[in-house]
Amino acid sequence: MATFLEQSLKYTIQGPYVMFVVTAKLKFQPNEIGTNWRLETTILEKDLFNPDDVFQDQNWARTFYARREIISLDIHIPILKRDLNTEPGTEEVYAKLKVVPLDGTFPASEATTNKIHVSV
């Protein structure tokens, strides 16, 4: 099964956008090398009183070919500051990642990044 070795979330402010960078380092089993995969990313804003706000877009998914045992990917995600700023104070944000095989019947794997505090 493909496994996440590392996953992280960082951000910068660029004009009206919060630019998130999701980094994922994945390890593939020998029989998974040489196959196509998709990394799906969902950004979540932690909410104390309601369900977490979810930001998801199919354009954030990355399709890639597992040509070696360890693959590192960076995904850049822009979200408008006004969409993220739903509560007073800083926003607590994290990402959920899922790697899905496009070839074969390998199991999918999931991970959650670190939580960051975003001031918008």
N, C-alpha and C positions, 0 to 999 in steps of 0.2 A: 504494500500500500504506500502511495506517495505520502510523505510526512512533511510537516512544516518544521524546519530547523530554527528559523527566526522569523519574526513578523514585527513590524513597527509602523507607527503613524507619526508624522511630523506635519508642520504647517508653516506657511508664511502668509502675510497679508499683501495682496497686490491689487491696489485700487479698490473696486467694489467687491472683490472676491477674496475668499479664504481659499488658498491653494494648498490642498492636502497632498502629501506624498506618502503612499503606502509602499512599503518594501516587504517583499516575501522571499525567503530562501527556502527552497524545497529540495527534498531528497527523494529520488526514485529508485525503486528496486530494479535489478538487472532486467527482469522481464517487462518492465514498463518503459525502459529506454527505447527510443525509436518510435514512440507513439505521440499522438496529438492530445493536448489538454487545453482546458479553459480555466482561467482564474477569475472567479466572480468576487466582486467587492461591494459591500454595503457599508455606508457610513451611518453611524447612529449617534444621536445627541441624547445624553442621559437626562432624564426628566424625573424629578423627585416625586411628583404627585400624579403623573399620567404615564401611559406607556411611552417608551423611548421614541423620539422622532426618528423616522427612517428616511434616508436619502439613498436612492438606488437608480441606476441608469445602465441599460445594456451596453452603452458606449464605454463604460468603465471596465467591462470584461476584456481580458487579454487571452487570445488564443496563441499557443506556442507549441513547439515541437521539443520533446524531452530528448535532446541529443546526447546528454551526459547525465551522470548520477546526481549532480547538484546544479540547480538552476537558480539564479537570482533575478527578480523582476522588480521594477519600480513602476508604479502607476500614479499618474498625476491627475488629481480630481479638483476641478473648480466648483465651489459652491458660493452663491451670492451671500454676502454678509447679512443682508436683511432676512434671508431665509433661515439662517442659522441663529440669529439673535431673537430667540423667542421668550427669554426670561431675563430678569435683571441680573447683572453680574456676569461672571465668566461662564462659558458653556463647556461642559464636560463631554468630550467626543471620543469615540473609539470606532474601530472598523471590525467587521466580521468578514472573514475570507473563506472561500470554498474552492478547492481545486477538483475539477470534474474531468474524467477521461472522455475523450471524443472517439477514441479507438478502443476496442476490447471491452471487457467487462470488469475492469479494475474498480475497487471501491473508491468513492470520493473521500476527501479529507477536509476537515474544517479547523479553523483557528480564530482567535480573537486577539487583536493588537492591544498594546498599552493604551491607557486612557490619558488624554491630554486636556489641558485647560486652555480654551481659546477666548481671548478678549476681543470682542467686536464692538 
